Amino acid sequence: MDTIIKNGTVVTAGMESAADVGIEDGKIVAIAANLDPSLAKRVVDAKGCYVIPGGVDVHTHLDTPVFNSVTADDFRTGTIAAACGGTTSIVDFCQQEIGQSLADALATWHEKAKGKACIDYGFHVIVVDLTDDVEAEMRKLPANGVSSFKLFMAYKGMLGIDDGALVRALDVAKDAGALVMVHAENGDAADYLRKNALARGDVEPKFHAETRPPRVEAEATARAIALAEIVGTSIYIVHLTCEEALEELFDGRLRGVDALAETCTQYLYTTKEDLARPNFEGAKYVFTPPARSRKDQELLWRALAQGTLQTVSSDHSTWNWKGQKDMGKDDFTKIPNGAPGIEERLMMVYQGVRQGRMSMTQFVDMVSTRPARTFGLFPRKGTIAIGSDADVVIWDPEAKFKMTSAELHHNVDYTPYEGADIQGAPRTVLLRGEEIVSDRQYVGQIGSGQFMKRKTFRGSGAI
């Protein structure tokens, strides 16, 4: 074997046990107690650590032009940050432009990743212009490894689509073996509230939350699930944030709808009060949907532990506070929406294990196994199993540090978790058997990430 990882505690979504892991040619080839170290060229001691599958983040926005700017992280800086946080696979959003074919959009995203991606990657396609030709393309994409489409019910006049387009997309996905992902907010209602706020002179960042209240999200969540129910297919709600939307998700499932949903790290740790921070600091917390209340945080943690929510993603969409966020200094509607999180995700969610909110196996399921299963990557990714890619994280539960932007590896000038006391972090990260992170520093080869063709989607089996 090329490598044996010894003396660690192997954790998957289904079990936790003391075992050694053997790796050869980029794959896991052995899981057993007391593997003979003489059988390997290299031995890694994981004493006192967990051995877990690399994180799978299915919601990132790298090198993305929107809000009259481009996200601060490209595929080099963003995937280095991901690796240093224990994530070894991402599925990024490839964004179609008005009038553009999906083939051209995907070619653009492949070029963005080429020679830069430091971990493995796949693509969802954001559909903003659903013509007959685009619909025909959508029917072919799942067979070519792109088996999910995203549509926005928000951002009226920019990325948003109407219900007719959403129904068409759901119908195409049902036939083609794809999963439709929906940003669920009532775009008309949000637009109405935003215009009224500006007319009153309410321009500070805090009004971002006040003009996108929970009911704006919940109404669209209910409508999206209802449309999937009418078509008879599955649907995935991205970045669910609040009690009202959880209720709509639960109601849909009671009716038998295969409705899946994620939340994101920021909704577990920030609240709408953060948007009222003085000196324009609140702009750092402008993302969509907005942060909610402490009560909503608690309900999201509970929903994760109970399996109501499938996974935690990062929604990594980075805009520098100085030079990008400040485009909205005098008008909150011009603040680019988004925040960093690709590196912070595993460490912040792991604090839930330390706090007794979830087990270690649940943690692995949320940040790795379930996203891999849902988006056609399992069992190649998302687990420690014979035959799986040797994407392995040696997780030190005793590692301690203070979360600061300077400690992280992204290309943005802040983190929403500045000053948080962290215990538990990746010590070593392997990508297909090659060490790419040592002591939280990237030591891999730039551009070593590979494009992942994903399996078609035929229902989650969650209900």
N, C-alpha and C positions, 0 to 999 in steps of 0.2 A: 504494500500500500504506500501511497505518497505521504499520507498524514494519519496519525492517530491522535484523537483528543481524549485524554485520560483524566479520570478522577472527578469528573463533573457530574451534575445532575441534569439529565436530559429531560426536557419538557416539551410536550406537544399539546395539541388541543385536547387529547384524550388521556394523557398519562404523565406522570412525573416519577422518574426512577434513576437510581445511580447506574450509570452505564458509560462505556467508552464508545467512541464513534470512529470508524475507519473510513478513509476517503481515498479514492483512486480515480484518476482521469476525470476529475471534476464532479464525480458522483459519490454519494454515500453508498458504501459497499458492505459495511458491517456495523451492527449495534449489539454490543454484548458486554458482559462484565469481564473485566481483567483481560482485555486484548493484549497480546504479547507485544511489547514495544519494539522488539527486534524485528517485527514484521514490517516496520515503516521506516521510510527515509527520514521522517521528521515526527517528533512527538511534542504535542502541546499540552501543558499541564493546566487543567481547568479546576484545580482544587478550590473548593469554597464558592464555585460559580455555577450558574445555570448554563446549560448548552441548549440554545433555542434556535428555531429557524429564523432566517433573516426576515426583517419586516417587509410587508407588502403594502405600499401606499397607493391607493387607486384613485387619488384625487389631487393632482398637482397641475400647476400652470407655469411652465418654464418658457422663457423667451417668447412671451405672448404680447402682441400689440393690442392694446385696448385702453380706454379712458385717455386717448390722445398721448399715450406714452407706451413704454415697453417694460415688462417686468424686470426687476433688477437682477434676478438669477437666470442664467442660461443653463444649458445642459451640463456644462462643466462644473460651475460653482454649485448649482442646485443638487447635482448627484453626489458630489463630494460631501456636501453637508448631509445628505440623506445617509450616505455610508457611515459617516462619523456618528450618526445617531442610531445605527443598527438596522437601517433599511437597505435591502439589497435589490429590490424590484419596485418600479413605479409604473403606473399607467397614467400617462399625461394626456391632456386635452388638446387635440389637434383642432384648430378653429377654422371653419369654412368662412370665407368672405362672401358678401353678396355677389352673385353672378359667377362664383368660382365652382369648379367641379370638385368633388371629394377627392378624386385622384390627384389633382394639383395641390389641394390642401395637404394631403398626406405626404406628397413629395416634398413640400416645403418643410414639414415637421421632420421627416427623415434627414433632410439636409441640416436642420438645426442640431440634431443629435449626433450626426456623423462625426467621428473623431473627437467628440467631447464627452459623451455619456460614460460615466465611471461605474455604473451599475446597470443591470438589465432593465429594459423598458418596453412598454407597449403603448398603444394609443387608443383612446376613445375619439370619436369624431363629433364635434359640435356642429349641429345642422341649424343654419340660420336662414337658408334659402331653399325650400323644399320644392323644387321644380320636378317635372316628370322625369327628366334626365337624372337628377340627383336621386330620386326614388329608385330608379333602375340601378344606380350605383350602390345604393344601400343594400339592395337585395343580394349583391355579389360579395360585399365586404366580409361578412362572417366566414365564408369559405376561405378567405385569404388572411384570416387571423385577426381581424378587427371586428369584434363581436359586440360592440356597445356603442350607442348613440346618445348624445346629450342634447336636450332642448331646454330653452329658457322660457319660463312663463313670466319672467320679470324683464327689466331693462327695456321698457317700451321704447321703440324707435332706434334701438341699437342691436341687441341680440335676440330680443323677444319674438316669440311666434304666437299664433292664435290657436284656439282649440282645434280648428280644422286640421292644421298641420300636425298637431300632436296626435290626433286620432289616426291620421295617415301613417305617421311614423310608427305608432304602436302596431298597426296592422302589418306593415312591412316587417317589423322586427319579429312578430309572431311567426310569420311564414319563413323568414330567413335564418332564424336561430340567433337572434340578437336580443340584448337587454336595453330598454330605453331608460335613461337616467334623466331626471327632471329637477331643475331648479324651481322649486314651488313657492312662488310669491305672486299675488295678484298684481300684475304690472300696472293696470289701469288705476287701481286703488292707491298704490304707492305713488304713482305719478300725480294723482290728484292731491294727496297729502303733502307731497314735496312742494308743489306749486303754491299751495296755500301757505306753507311755512315761509317760503321766500317772500311772498306778498306781505306777510306780517313783519318781515325783517329778521326772521329767525334763521340765522346763517351759520351758527356754531356747530361743531361736530356732533354735539349731543342730539341735535335734531335729526340726525341720520336714524337713530333708534326710534325716536318719537314718530317719525313718518313712515316707519315700516313695523307697525305693532304686530303682536303675535297673530291676530286674526287675519292679517294680510297673508301670512304664511299658511295658517291653518285652512283658510278657504281654498287656496290653490292646492294644498295637499289633498284635501277631500275631492276636489274636482279632478285632479290627475289620477287618483286611485279609482274614481268612478269611471273615468274614460277607459282605463285599463280593464276594468270590470266589464264594461260594455263590449270592448273588443275581445275579451277573453284571453288576456295575456298578462305577463308579469310587468312590474314597474319598480324602479329603484329611486327613492327620494334622497337626493344629496343633502348634506349638512342640515339635518333636522335639528331644531333648537329649543322647542318649547312644549309645555304641557298640552296646549290646544292642538298642536300638530300631532303629538303622540296619540291623543284621543282619536283623531281622524284615522291615523295609521291602524290603531287597534280595532276601530269600528270596521274598517275595510277588511281586515283579516278575519273578523268574526263572520263577515259575509262570504268568506272563502277566496278573497283576492290574494294572489301571490305578490303582496306588497312588501318590498324590502326597503330598508333605510339605514343610513349612517348618521353619525354625528361627527363633529370635528373637535380637536383638542381645545381650541379656543373657547368653545361653548361650555367646557367643563371647568374653566378657570377664570373667565372674565365675565363682567356684567355690564349692563347699560350705563352704570355709574362711571365706568372707565372712560366713556366718551365725553364726560363732563370735566375731565382733568384740565387744569388751567394751562395757559400758555400754549394752546393748540396741541398739547400732548394727547388730547382725546382723538386726534386724527389717526394715531397709531392703531386705534381700536375700531376704525371704520372698515368693516367687512360686512358681507351680505349673505344671508340675513344677519341682522345685528345681534350682539350679545344681549342676553335677557336678564333674568333675576336669579338670586341665590336659590330660590325654590326650584326654578327650572333646572339649574345645575344639578341639584339633588335628584330630581326626577330623571334626568339623563343618565346619571351614574346608575340609578336603580334599573332603568330600562336596559342598560348594557349588561348588568349582572343577571337580569332575568331573560336575556335573549330577545327582547322586543326590538332592540337595535342590533344590526348585524356587525357593525365594525366602527372603528374610529379612524378617520382619514385626516390629512393635514390641511387640505385646501390651500396648499402653499402657493401664495400669489403675492410676490414681494414688490413693495414700492418704498423707496427711501423716504424717510420723514422729511428730510431736507432735499429739495429739488424735485420731488414728485408729489408726495402728500400735500405739500404746501401750495400746490396749484389751486387747492380749495380753501385757501386762507380766509377768503371773504365770502365763500359760498360752499356749504357742505356738500352740495350735489356735484361739485367738481373734484372732490377728494377721490383719488383712485381707490377702489374697494379691494381690500385684501390684506393679508398679514403673513409673516413667515411662520413656519412650523414643521418643515420637512425633517429637520434634525431633532427638534424638541419632542416630537410626537411620542416615541416609545418611552423616553425618560419621564415625561409628564404623566402619561397613562399609567406607567409602572407605580407612580406614587399611590395610585388607587389600590395596588396590591399591598403596599406598606400600611395603608390606612384601613385595611380590612374590607374594602369595598368589593373586591373580586379575588378569585384565586389565581395562582400562577398559570394554570391551564387556561382559564378564561382570558387572561391577558394575552397569551400566545394566540388564542383563537381570534381575538378582536383585531390584533395588529398584524397578523400574518395569515393564519389558516383560512378564516372565513372570507377575507377579501380575495385570496387566491382561489378558493372554491367558487365564489360568486362570479368571478371574472375570467374563468377558463384557464387558470394557471396551475391548478392542483392536479396531481401530486408532484408535478415537477418543482413547483415552488410552494412554500407555506408550511412545510413540515420536515421533521427529521425522520426519514424512512429510507429503507434500502431502495435504491434506484432514483431517489430524488436528487436534484442538484445540491451540491454541497455548499449551499448558502447558509452559513452557520455563524451565529453570534455567541461569543462567550460573554455572558452577562454577569458583571460583578455586583451583587446586591449590597455590598458594603461601600462601594465607591461614593464619595461625597464631594460636592462642589456647589458653588453658587452660580446659578444660571445668569449669565450676562451675554450681551451681544458679542463682546470681545472674546468670550470663551467658545463661541460657535464659529461655523465655517461658511455661513451663507454670505451673500454679497449685498446685504442690506444693513442699514445703520441702527437697527433696534431689534429687540425681541419683545413680544407681549408679556413674557414671563420674567422680565428683568428683576433680578434680586431673589428669585425663588431658590430655596434651599433644596437641593436634589440629593437623594440617596438612591443609588442604583443606576448603572450606566454600562454601555458596552465597553469591554476591555479589548477584545479582538474580534474582527469581522472578516469572514471568508466569503468570497464570491466564486462559486464553482470551484472551490478548493484552494483558491489563491488568496493569500492574506492581503487585504486592502486597507485595513485599519488596525493600528497597534497603539494602545494607550490613547485612544480617541484622536489619533492623528492619521491622516490619509497617507498610505504608503504604497498605493496601487499604481497602475498605469493609466494615464489619462486616455480615454477613448476605448477602454476595455469592455464597456457595457455592450450587450447584444440585444437586438430587437427580438421580442418574444411574440410569436404568433399564438393567439389564444384560441381555445376551443369554442365551438358554438354554444349558445345558451339554450337550454331546453327546460327551463323552470328550475327553481331553487330547491324544491322539495321541503321548504320551510313550514308549510301548512299541511 
